[in-house]
Amino acid sequence: GAVVSQHPSWVICKSGTSVKIECRSLDFQATTMFWYRQFPKQSLMLMATSNEGSKATYEQGVEKDKFLINHASLTLSTLTVTSAHPEDSSFYICSARQRQESSYEQYFGPGTRLTVT
Amino acid sequence: AQSVTQLGSHVSVSEGALVLLRCNYSSSVPPYLFWYVQYPNQGLQLLLKYTTGATLVKGINGFEAEFKKSETSFHLTKPSAHMSDAAEYFCAVSLYGGYNKLIFGAGTRLAVHP
């Protein structure tokens, strides 16, 4: 159980275009989802925390108008990179926390490799 | 503020040798601690976690870690390394059991040689 999927697994887009990444909890309801980005050979950096039905909370230094996050249902959160530039190329990973209050684990998706040309 | 320090960005061991990956944390309140493994181009897989109770925690794939409050450490060990253990390992800390965000260490890349 507790499987998180991401789609697409990799994407190449041209500079200036927008790309949407989906994060789904397949077998549980996730009240909270987290979005991370990871540069090569580096650790995960939290970008934002997404709560179902409310606005996402962005970490300091993350442009909320550039990285649009929507958590419209208990099983789906989306990250849209708007007007992508080559410096946005990175590995984006989402995680999800179960709905039950006592649950504390985050379950991670397999990641999405974004390359902006 | 919470933080995590992983000593050694690269660790190399021989197959069959002891694996020791070091993690020290800083937290003003009792932490919840996690070790994750990441294989190339994949997401993170939970190896083990410490919440409360027994300080020696056993995880998957033969790994274990011991929470030492006096040393603010949560080192990961495995008695005998396998080639398949070669991966990136991340230590993470969270307040209130992950209800809040996870703070990750910089990661340690484990290489296993025949």
Chai-1 contact restraints between the chains, C-beta under 6 A:
chainA,res_idxA,chainB,res_idxB,connection_type,confidence,min_distance_angstrom,max_distance_angstrom,comment,restraint_id
A,S43,B,F104,contact,1.0,0.0,6.0,A-B,restraint_1
A,S43,B,A106,contact,1.0,0.0,6.0,A-B,restraint_2
A,S43,B,G107,contact,1.0,0.0,6.0,A-B,restraint_3
A,L44,B,F104,contact,1.0,0.0,6.0,A-B,restraint_4
A,L46,B,K101,contact,1.0,0.0,6.0,A-B,restraint_5
A,I93,B,G43,contact,1.0,0.0,6.0,A-B,restraint_6
A,Y104,B,G97,contact,1.0,0.0,6.0,A-B,restraint_7
A,Y104,B,G98,contact,1.0,0.0,6.0,A-B,restraint_8
A,E105,B,G98,contact,1.0,0.0,6.0,A-B,restraint_9
A,Q106,B,G98,contact,1.0,0.0,6.0,A-B,restraint_10
A,F108,B,G43,contact,1.0,0.0,6.0,A-B,restraint_11
A,F108,B,L44,contact,1.0,0.0,6.0,A-B,restraint_12
A,G109,B,G43,contact,1.0,0.0,6.0,A-B,restraint_13
A,P110,B,Q42,contact,1.0,0.0,6.0,A-B,restraint_14
A,P110,B,G43,contact,1.0,0.0,6.0,A-B,restraint_15
A,G111,B,G43,contact,1.0,0.0,6.0,A-B,restraint_16
